[in-house]
Amino acid sequence: MNHRTVAVLAATVFSSVALAGCGGSSDGSSSGPVNLTYWAWAPGMDEVVALWNDANPDIQVTVKKQAGGDDLVTKTITAAKAGNAPDLMQAEYQALPTLVSNDVLADISSQVAGAEEAFAPGLWQQVTLGTDAVYALPQDSGPLMFYYRADLFEEYGLTVPTTWDEFADTARELKETEPGKVLTTFSANDAGLFAGLAQQAGAQWWTTEGEQWRVAIDDEATGRVADFWGGLVAEGVIDNQPMYTPAWNNALNTGEQLAWVSAVWAPGTLTTAAPDTAGKWAMAPLPQWNAGENVTGSWGGSTTAVTNDARDKDAAAAFATWLNTDPEALTALVRAGGIYPAATAAQSGEALAEAPEFFADQPDFYVTAAEIAEGTAPAAWGPNTNVAYATFNDAFGEAARTRGDFRAALTTMQRATADDMTGHGFQVIE
């Protein structure tokens, strides 16, 4: 993707997200004290920003709490159309192309020169959209890893899988020896996990060629992932029920489900979903497609972006850089916000010196997590990720429920995404 492509995107208003509404003028630097508004949803952000405000009386930042996800994207696009977007916003990685295509985000490459070195290449690629522009700074990340009941693996004589072939064999072995148990479930109620697994396999769902978008959700890499999980569901050696339900919580809490492919933030979820199992879980690297590799995908994570309506883009970029690279700020983000920082230095910092309480028996939890995060694969997001995700929920939800054709569900996802982009004026090739 080159600068010309970005200009084309910015001129093509994308409206597949339903639009519904603060900020300032769009000119650059101003003299005297600067007051900036930051829309964010991360917990504890007021506490973190107070550190900046105490040290920078000439640049004051006010946090305005927002709902996350598509709600914030929609609200910000609407505000930008009225020239009223906030100065800064927290944005998920997959939302960046939508925000850029609606001319919401500023290119801050000149203000954040040198910041790239603080982040893993796979994360940095997501905030540049493959260009020499920079549309945000990585804030937190969600590298995928493998969580399992260490006590039950030992009881049933199971070996922690290091490859996906071993993972499948482990699922079959467990089902044969313990018919009432399952290794895990395939869940179709959160497309982010499937997207991360596809990234690990090498998928690039959206790319650009000149002024055209190539949509390849049904590429070979994603097809491999769909076939793998669809095969296990069809065999009946893993479950086909969605996550985050009372039944799923109970399966984790009682040991009916022994493992969960999830992200670095999983300990917090397990604390709520399976409270009786504290200290019984362990974390390991995600199984690999090729033995000996260290590649993982991402599930979740967000950035700090400066909008085109920012009153002072230099001041806003300075704050965003501090928030996501300064050791004091990062420590505060970890402790007050509970995030896993995108900055690689912070992943082995003092704030992460101790394992999560739920994993107290694995003192090297964050050391292992940092090693896994180094292998984060790049992701390629498009301007209608929301459409792809919604279609996944429907098509894969039906395929999982009926133990049906996962490859057909993937084709449905490809068709819906490409057609939606074409319908909104994008030049699409497949």
Secondary structure, DSSP 4 states (H G I P E B T S, - for coil): --HHHHHHHHHS----SPP------S----SS-EEEEEEE--TTHHHHHHHHHHH-TTEEEEEEE---HHHHHHHHHHHHHTT---SEEEEEGGGHHHHHHTT-B---TTTSTTGGGGB-HHHHHHHHTTSS----EEEEEEEEEEEEEHHHHHHTT----SBHHHHHHHHHHHHHH-TT-BS-B---S-HHHHHHHHHHTT---EEEETTEEEE-TTSHHHHHHHHHHHHHHHHTSSB-PPSSSHHHHHHHHHTSB-EEEEETTHHHHHHHH-GGGTTSEEEEEPPBSSTT---B-EEEEEEEEEBTT-S-HHHHHHHHHHHHH-HHHHHHHHHHH---BSBGGGGGSGGGSS--GGGTT-TTHHHHHHHHHTTBPP----TTHHHHHHHHHHHHHHHHHHT--HHHHHHHHHHHHHHHHHHTT--EE-
